[in-house]
Amino acid sequence: MKTRIDSVDDVIASFARQGYICDQRTALAVYLAAQLQKPILVEGPPGVGKTELAKSAAAFLEAPLIRLQCYEGLDESRALYEWKYGKQLLYTQLLRDKLSSLLSDAESLEQGMARLGDLGDAFYSDTFLEPRPLLRALRADEPVVLLIDEIDKADQEFEAFLLELLSDFQISIPELGTVRARHRPLVFLTSNDQRELSDALKRRCLHLYIPYPEPDLERRIVAERVPELGDRLREQLVGFIQHLREQDMKKLPAISETLDWARALVLLHADSLEPDLVEQTLTLILKNEQDVTLARGLLPHWFSKQRAL
Amino acid sequence: MVDRRLHEFVRTLRGARIRISPVEAEEAMRAAALTGYHPREQFREALAQTLVKAQVDRACFDQCFDDFFQFESMRTDEGEEETDTGALPDTTDLDSGDLSETTANLIAQSPEQLTQSLAEAAAQQDFTAMQVITQQGLFARQLVMNMGMGAVDDDILRLAASPRRRDQNRAEQLRDWRQQVRERASQYVRRQFELHGRAHGRALREHTMRAAPFRELREYHQIQDLVRRMARRLAALHQRRQKRAKRGAMDARRTLVSSLRYNAVPVQLHWRERRKLKSKVYVICDVSGSVREAARFLLQFLYAMNDVLPQVRSFAFAARFDEVTDDFRQYNPDVAVGRILDRVSGSGTDYGYMFESFQQACGREIDRRSTVIILGDARNNDLPAGEEYLAEISRRARQVFWLNPEHPSRWNSGDAIMAKYEPYCRAARRCSSLNDLSRFADYLLRALNNSQ
């Protein structure tokens, strides 16, 4: 992993090389997180590139990305580690003869128990341990970027369980003792604000809110990601999306929808936005029937204003 | 000095109700040390990312940041200050020949430099200690002294005592100049007071608001905000509790099936989800005279918690009885209360009639999932008590609570007849301030959760 980040501008430039265009505050957050060795909690509406940020950071730091997707009911055995029960059972079956011969010359019950005790440790060792994302991140030989995605979907209990990991970068496993991170990972947590996260968790993280992009930033992103799109069309497209975001909609189009739309328009060989074209492709950017109807109603007014300009 | 200013800033934020822990304050200092003060926007972002953990607080943070660091940035957004800078008497023609070195240095400074010295001197003082408005004079004097104006005072005294006319003129000029500097210092101190003193005052006021009787709360502006915040905190607390109570008994069938994978050893245990009984809450409020304010806050409180209390139906009565559920859902509390009063007010509350009407309106729906809350002073104007209706309601419902805004010693004095109703209630409590209300809401949510 790249250990030194020289400045905020260094982050911006490197992200840009990978095609992730970000503004000053996002770059600053990555810089601070790396310098202060604190996790970042990234919040914002869906589709503004929260997960993408972690991926870009991993590429920038030349570190592997380990991802943990959260969902309701996620527990330690899915997130941290699990014993390979099947393998343990299989081994005991296969070793049954070996075991009985080992125990046959035991003179007393205590002696047999003692021998079994030694064996017990063998069954709870690394051979039978199935590491899950969090443990993998802690035990990695090189520093990694750990992405804990959609933490707001996990239960409150899981959030509490993460606290030890986030502040001390260590975790306690009853059978193995405390596992400390060999190298401190750079941690990203993302949240869509489905529920309020606890104060304890927030306290341990830097906080970054990524809003819908400003027109200028959005144009740069589109230009970077869909370079085939003509200048004029890009201008119109971003203008239209920004206009939609001012409306009272159930689900506003995010940057990912803008990009999908731009790619579709390239495929359709469009060179400017026309009312018919927009109507037919509207479902690419709006995923809700009511929103689509609302947007259709806006079209004539928007186009007449465009023509006047 | 940097750390001290940042500490003061953190205290200002806390005063503006942003919760900041000591660890976060320390992080902010480390972040500020990394980024430096310039450019200003980057400095602001670094502080925001380390201190503000909820997007809703961001606007408040920005406001505080602009107010607090306005001196440092030399930005003047108040017109009066601009004119001040111009009015600073010209000291260039003042012969500084025999003046003390400190004085000579001070009067040689341009207005901008002077502002800078003022800020530097201010950094040595702790303005957060300022709590009452009368302390401003003291702090301003200290500030001027820190700038080294003591030397100027000495010079003025010396020149004024001199017999030479020219010296006396110079003393006069210096006095004018000193007056201007003093005014700038007090202006600075006033702004500091507005930042810190206000925060302190707000904490104090909130404390008073929580304990004040409902009828006095009208005088406070921020009361709605406070009620909402109290309710939200309580709701968040109980949401967590609900979650914990959800896991039910062991699911033998699923456990057995999954154990087949492991040679019939029950390695994984499966639990039944406990089914949640949806509790229904009925609130009946007396909205006559003095009880009205309590009713308004009770309803506001309950509706602010609607994610943990999804099914609340509310009723109001005075001379008439009517359902008011929609009024509180749709309008803000002030408007809602007005609408309700238009419909039900009149002379004389009649509890017997109220119970009868409630029985008719909802009697059939009341079952073991229902909780009925009655808010009133039980002053029945010597009309029939109608306790037989309450008895019936109490028999069908899971529980009945009575809230009375008056002190228990007066529950049965005059035309009040609490004694007749109390036997049918699981609990009767006094409810006369926001603290009482918050305690009751906590008790209610516990009662609702435990029994599921």
Interface residues (C-beta under 8 A of the other chain):
Chain A: V8 Q24 R25 L28 A29 Y31 L32 Q35 L36 K38 L41 E43 Y85 G86 L89 D155 Q156 E157 E196 D199 K202 R203 C205 L206 H207 L208 Y209
Chain B: R19 S21 V23 E24 E27 R30 A31 L34 T35 E41 Q42 E45 A46 A48 Q49 T50 V52 K53 A54 Q55 R58 A236 R240 K243 R261 Y262 N263 V265 V267
